[in-house]
Amino acid sequence: MKMTASDTLYALAAQAAEIRHEDARQRVYLACEVLQVSPPESLLDEDGAPSDACINFVCDNGLSLDWLFRGDVRPLLRASRELLNLRDALEPQVERLNNAIGDNSRWPDDLPTGRGEQ
């Protein structure tokens, strides 16, 4: 029986999907090794979408579905840059708090106390 062009494309797509799935499994094991965490029970659910366990794993460990399934590190690089920007923005407030604590001064009037006030 001769394969049609669509049969060939379907077979190639299935083969490529299996290769990507194996790559994703390898990236999960790498992340688990580096972060000292357990892998998710499954990566995909029955319809081929990321499983709930996979999504929780990604969210809980600061990963990216793009990285996990496609090897694309751009979202992780952007998130890293955002964290650096946040750290830089918070640094003056942290320094003020450290100075206040070191001087046994009272809490700065313009900072919230964490007791519901803003």
C-alpha positions, 0 to 999 in steps of 0.5 A: 500500500502506497503512502499518500503525501498526507500520510507521510506528513502525518507520520513525520509530524508524529515522529517530530512530536515524539522527539520533542516529547523526549527533549522535554523529558530530558529538560525536566530531568535537568531541572529536577537535578539542578533544583533538587525537586521531583518530576511531575507525574506526566507531561501531557494529558490524553489530548496532548496538552500539558498536564496539570502536573506539568503546569504545576511543576513549571509554575512551582519551579519558575520554569517556562512551558516554552523552555520545557517543550521547545527549548526556548530560553527567551522567556526565562531570560526575560523573567530573570531580567525582570527580577533584577529590575525589581531587585534594583527598584527595591534596593533603596527601600531595603537599605532604608529598612536596614538603616532604621533597624540598625539605628533602632529607629522607628518604622519609616512613616511612608512605608506600610507596616504589613498590618493592612494599612497602605 
